[in-house]
Amino acid sequence: MALVTEDQVELQSIDWFKDLGYQYVCGYDIAPDGDTPERTDYRSVALKDRVLSALKRINPEMPQSAIDTALSQIVNPNIPALMSCNRQVHSWLTKGVKVTYNEGNQEVGKQLKVIDFDNPENNDWLVVNQFTIHGQKHNRRPDVIVFLNGLPVCVIELKNAADENADIWAGYNQLQTYKNDIPDLFNYNTCLVISDGIYARLGSLSANEERFMRWRTIDGVEVDPLGQYRELETLIRGLFDKQTFLNYLRYFCLFEDDKTIIKKIAGYHQFHAVQAAVESVVK
C-alpha cells in the first residue's frame, strides 16, 4: 500500500464527510479576515451565526429574547475547568438550555433545544480544516474540526504514516497540547480522533492513550468492512453518519465524578449491542 501525506489524508477525510452529507468550508475562508468570515476574532471557537440560526430553526415557538439568552449562554459558557465545562455543555446539548420569558402576564420556563435529535437534517452539519485559534500563549490550527449547529463537537488530528517520528500517538500528544493552549475548543467536545491515514483511534476528552480505541464497523454488523488499513474511513463512515452520531452524543457519553471528572464514551461494540437490544424490544 502506497503511503500518503498528511494533507492527502486530510482532504480524503473531508471527502468522506461530504459523502455523509456534511457541508465543507476551509478555515481560511471563514476566518475573521477571510473571504466569508464566520467569526469576529481568532479566539472564538463557536460559529455564532450558525448557532443562532439552528436555535431559531429548532425552536420556532420560542421568542427572540429566549433565543438570545440561550445563545449568549452557549457561546460563552464561562465555567471554570475544562471537564466541568464540558459536562455542563453536554447537558445543554442533550437536554436543552433552560430559559424563562414572559408570556402575557406570566413568567414561563422551558427547555430550549440546541440539537434536533428527531430530525437529523434539521441540524447544521459542517466539517472544517485549517481553522486557526488564538490561545493566551500560543496559536494553534487543528487538522479537522466537526461542527454541529455551529459548535465544535469533534477534533481530528492527523499525522503522516511515512514519518517514523509522527505516528498516531504523536497525534494524541498534539491533542493534549491543544487542551492546554486552546481549551475553549473542547468545551463542546463529544470525542477526539487521531489517525495517520492507516490506523485510527477514538477517545474521550479525558481518555489516556489506553482508552483510545478503534471503531471497527460501519453498519454495526460487519467488522472491518473496508479492510485492515482503512480504519479512518471506517470510523468516519461508521460513527459520523448523522443519525448514528446523534444517538451516540445523546445516549453513549457519560461523566463520572470521583474527585476528578472522567468522561466515558462507548466503543463501537457497546454502541451497536445496545442499539440492537433496543430494536429487539421495540419489535
Secondary structure as GFF3:
##gff-version 3
##sequence-region A 1 283
A	DSSP	alpha_helix	6	19	.	.	.	ID=ss1
A	DSSP	beta_strand	23	26	.	.	.	ID=ss2
A	DSSP	alpha_helix	48	58	.	.	.	ID=ss3
A	DSSP	alpha_helix	64	75	.	.	.	ID=ss4
A	DSSP	alpha_helix	82	95	.	.	.	ID=ss5
A	DSSP	beta_strand	97	103	.	.	.	ID=ss6
A	DSSP	beta_strand	106	112	.	.	.	ID=ss7
A	DSSP	three_ten_helix	120	122	.	.	.	ID=ss8
A	DSSP	beta_strand	125	129	.	.	.	ID=ss9
A	DSSP	beta_strand	133	134	.	.	.	ID=ss10
A	DSSP	beta_strand	139	140	.	.	.	ID=ss11
A	DSSP	beta_strand	144	148	.	.	.	ID=ss12
A	DSSP	beta_strand	151	158	.	.	.	ID=ss13
A	DSSP	alpha_helix	168	181	.	.	.	ID=ss14
A	DSSP	three_ten_helix	183	186	.	.	.	ID=ss15
A	DSSP	beta_strand	191	195	.	.	.	ID=ss16
A	DSSP	beta_strand	200	203	.	.	.	ID=ss17
A	DSSP	three_ten_helix	209	211	.	.	.	ID=ss18
A	DSSP	alpha_helix	231	239	.	.	.	ID=ss19
A	DSSP	alpha_helix	242	251	.	.	.	ID=ss20
A	DSSP	beta_strand	253	257	.	.	.	ID=ss21
A	DSSP	beta_strand	261	265	.	.	.	ID=ss22
A	DSSP	alpha_helix	268	282	.	.	.	ID=ss23
###
